[in-house]
Amino acid sequence: MKTFKTAVKVEGFVFASLYVLPVSLAALMWLGDGTGRTDFADSNIFTVRYTMAVLIQMALLVPFFWVAAKRPPGTPLTWGEAMVAAVFVFFTLFWLYGLLPHEFLQWADSELAWRNDKKVIGPEGSWASWWSFWKKIPLTVNKQVIRDVVAVLIYGVGLGGFIWAFAFWNDREKKAKEAEAIAPVSSYGRPLVAKAEG
């Protein structure tokens, strides 16, 4: 049950950081375009390719948590199991570090048109028509900079999640021993004792 709760939390974090954050930034960029804003239907804030890439990444995490919940810690690994696990981990990392950032960059470059000539902050920025505060900042930030920052965040979430997954997998044995050390109690909080043999 604890593994299921952890899986739900991780899937929620992945969805929020890899999908909700980029889509929210796309909506913010669209709102900040001011007079140059297109219709919402033509804004391409939502894209099928990037959405499917994130959903497949989330689906790739399901077997990891399923095996973590079902496989007892310390179970010997056969050669075939090791090969299947290696192929699965390689494909998951290929999807996380290769395809997912590529799909985001394709979406930002082609459909959202986050180029270096589209300035958002600074004296020439489009956000100046939104709030005059942004025009007073003596630093020019264009949409390509924001695109690159989001791409780095995707890689950062992937690297942090990869390190966390190793720690989660390796701590399963320690947590299993801690759970065995706790004496079972009844629903009233009293220690359970074995029946007397007679």
C-alpha positions in Angstrom: 0.0 0.0 0.0 2.9 2.4 0.8 4.3 1.7 -2.7 1.0 2.6 -4.3 0.9 5.9 -2.4 4.4 6.7 -3.4 3.6 5.8 -7.0 0.6 8.2 -7.0 2.7 11.0 -5.6 5.5 10.4 -8.1 3.1 10.2 -11.1 1.5 13.5 -9.9 4.8 15.2 -9.6 5.8 14.0 -13.1 2.6 15.2 -14.6 2.8 18.6 -12.8 6.5 19.3 -13.6 6.7 17.8 -17.2 3.2 18.8 -18.4 1.4 21.4 -16.3 4.4 23.7 -16.0 5.2 23.9 -19.8 1.6 24.2 -20.7 1.1 27.0 -18.1 4.1 28.8 -19.5 2.8 28.5 -23.0 -0.5 30.0 -21.8 1.4 32.8 -20.0 3.4 33.5 -23.2 0.2 33.6 -25.2 -1.5 36.0 -22.7 1.6 38.2 -22.6 1.7 38.7 -26.4 -0.7 41.6 -26.0 -1.7 43.0 -29.4 0.2 40.3 -31.2 -1.8 37.6 -29.6 -3.6 35.1 -31.9 -6.9 33.4 -31.3 -6.8 30.7 -28.6 -7.7 28.0 -31.2 -4.6 29.0 -33.1 -2.3 29.4 -30.1 -1.2 25.7 -30.0 -1.0 25.8 -26.2 -2.0 22.1 -26.2 -0.2 19.6 -28.4 -0.9 16.0 -29.0 2.7 14.9 -29.5 4.1 16.4 -26.3 1.0 15.3 -24.3 1.4 11.7 -25.5 5.2 11.8 -24.8 4.5 12.8 -21.1 1.7 10.2 -20.8 3.9 7.4 -22.1 6.6 8.5 -19.7 4.1 8.2 -16.9 3.1 4.8 -18.2 6.7 3.7 -18.2 6.9 4.3 -14.4 4.0 1.9 -13.7 6.1 -1.4 -14.1 8.8 0.0 -11.9 6.4 0.5 -9.0 4.6 -2.8 -9.7 7.9 -4.8 -9.5 8.9 -2.8 -6.4 5.7 -3.8 -4.6 5.6 -7.4 -5.8 9.3 -8.5 -5.7 10.7 -9.2 -2.3 14.0 -7.5 -1.6 17.0 -9.7 -2.0 15.4 -12.1 -4.5 18.1 -13.5 -6.8 18.0 -12.1 -10.3 18.2 -14.5 -13.3 20.1 -13.6 -16.5 16.9 -13.3 -18.4 15.3 -11.0 -15.8 18.5 -8.8 -15.8 18.3 -8.5 -19.6 14.6 -7.5 -19.6 15.2 -5.0 -16.8 18.2 -3.5 -18.6 16.3 -3.1 -21.9 13.4 -1.6 -20.0 15.6 0.9 -18.1 17.4 1.8 -21.2 14.2 2.5 -23.1 12.8 4.5 -20.1 15.9 6.7 -20.0 15.9 7.1 -23.8 12.4 8.3 -23.6 13.1 10.6 -20.6 16.4 12.2 -21.8 16.0 11.9 -25.6 12.4 11.9 -26.8 10.6 14.0 -24.2 12.9 17.1 -24.4 13.0 16.7 -28.2 9.2 16.8 -28.4 9.1 19.9 -26.1 11.7 21.7 -28.2 9.8 20.8 -31.4 6.6 22.1 -29.9 8.2 25.3 -28.7 10.1 26.0 -31.9 7.4 25.1 -34.5 4.0 25.4 -33.0 4.6 28.0 -30.3 7.2 29.9 -32.3 9.4 30.7 -29.3 12.2 32.3 -31.2 14.9 34.8 -30.2 13.3 37.7 -32.1 10.2 37.4 -29.9 11.1 39.5 -26.8 8.9 39.3 -23.7 10.8 41.2 -21.0 12.7 44.5 -21.5 12.2 47.8 -23.3 11.1 46.0 -26.5 9.2 43.2 -24.8 5.6 42.3 -25.5 4.8 42.1 -21.8 5.2 45.9 -21.7 1.7 46.2 -23.1 0.5 43.8 -20.3 2.1 45.6 -17.4 4.4 48.6 -17.7 6.6 47.1 -15.0 8.2 44.6 -17.5 9.3 47.5 -19.8 11.4 49.1 -17.0 13.6 46.0 -16.6 17.0 46.8 -18.3 17.4 43.2 -19.5 16.0 41.7 -22.7 14.5 38.2 -22.4 13.2 36.5 -25.4 11.0 33.4 -25.8 13.9 31.2 -26.8 15.6 31.8 -23.4 12.4 30.6 -21.7 12.3 27.6 -24.0 15.9 26.7 -23.0 15.2 27.1 -19.3 12.2 24.7 -19.5 14.3 22.2 -21.4 16.9 22.3 -18.7 14.2 21.9 -16.1 13.0 18.7 -17.9 16.5 17.3 -17.8 16.8 18.3 -14.1 13.5 16.5 -13.2 14.8 13.5 -15.1 18.1 13.4 -13.4 16.6 14.0 -9.9 14.0 11.3 -10.5 16.6 8.8 -11.7 18.6 9.4 -8.5 15.5 9.1 -6.4 14.5 5.9 -8.1 17.8 4.3 -7.3 17.5 5.3 -3.6 13.9 4.1 -3.5 14.8 0.7 -4.9 17.8 0.3 -2.6 15.9 1.3 0.5 13.2 -1.4 0.0 15.2 -4.0 2.0 15.9 -1.6 4.9 12.2 -0.6 5.1 11.1 -4.3 5.0 13.4 -5.0 8.0 12.0 -2.0 9.8 8.5 -3.2 9.2 9.3 -6.7 10.5 10.8 -5.2 13.7 7.6 -3.6 14.7 5.5 -5.9 16.8 2.0 -6.4 15.4 -0.8 -4.8 17.4 -4.6 -5.3 17.5 -7.0 -2.6 16.5 -7.1 -1.5 20.1 -3.3 -1.0 20.2 -2.5 -4.1 22.3 0.4 -6.4 21.3 -0.7 -9.5 19.5 0.4 -12.8 21.1 0.5 -16.3 19.7 -2.1 -18.8 20.8 -0.9 -21.2 23.4 -0.3 -24.7 22.2 -2.0 -27.3 24.2 
